[in-house]
Amino acid sequence: MPQELDVDAMLQRFRDRAHAVRQRGVPPIEGADRKRFVDQARTDFMDYAMIGDATAALEGGILTLTIDLRPESDRQAEA
């Protein structure tokens, strides 16, 4: 790898992308195109937010992202 991967910066970029998807408006489109746009924005937000919330470990050149999908109440009970 030519450069050292900054995992924290990568995760921050995904959090920033999730925020940008939430903030962007819907262009002036109607009907089925509008629904497709909104559905895609919902999927993009979910994907970016999940990766942005991941815990990352880089060991031996292998990047492992751990994403806890349990409800917040279950996570706090374990802590």
N, C-alpha and C positions, 0 to 999 in steps of 0.2 A: 504494500500500500504506500503510494508516494507521500501522502500526508498522514499525520496522525488524526484519527477520527475523534472529533469532539462530540461525544454522545450527548452530553447535557445541552449543547447548542443545537444538535439535531432534534432532540425532544422539544426544545423551546420553539423551533421552527414549526413543528407540528401543532403545538399549542397556538402559535400565532396564526397558522392557517385555519384552525378551527374557529378562532375568533373572527377572522376575516370572512369566513363563510357565513357566520351568524350576522355580521354587520352589513353584508352586501344586500342591495335591494334586488327586487325582481324586475327584469327589463320589461318593456311594454309589449308583452306577448300574451296571447289569449288561448283559451281552450286547451287542447291536448298538449300543445307545446309548453304552456305555462305549468301544467301539472308535471310534465317530465322534468322541467327545470327545477321546480320546488322539490320533487322527489329526489333528484340528483343532489341538490344542496343538502338535503337531510342526510343522505348517505355519506356525502363528503364530510359533513360535520362529524358524524358518528365515527368514521374512520380516523380522521385527524385527531379528534378528541381522545379516542382510545389509545392511539399511539403516543400522544402527548402526555397521557397519564401513566404510561408504562414505567416500570423500573427496569433499567438497563444494566447489563453486565457485559463487559468485553474481556474475554479470557482466551488466550491462545489464538487470537485472530477470529474468534467466533463471537458474534454479537447476539446476545439473548435478551429479548424483551419479555417481561412478565407483566401481564395485564390482569388485574384482579377484577373480575366481573361480578363479584358478589355484591349484594346491596350494602350501602354504607353502614347500616346498623350491624350487619354480620362482621364487617371489617373491624369496627370499633370494639365489638365484644371480644375479638381475638387479641387485640393490642394490650 
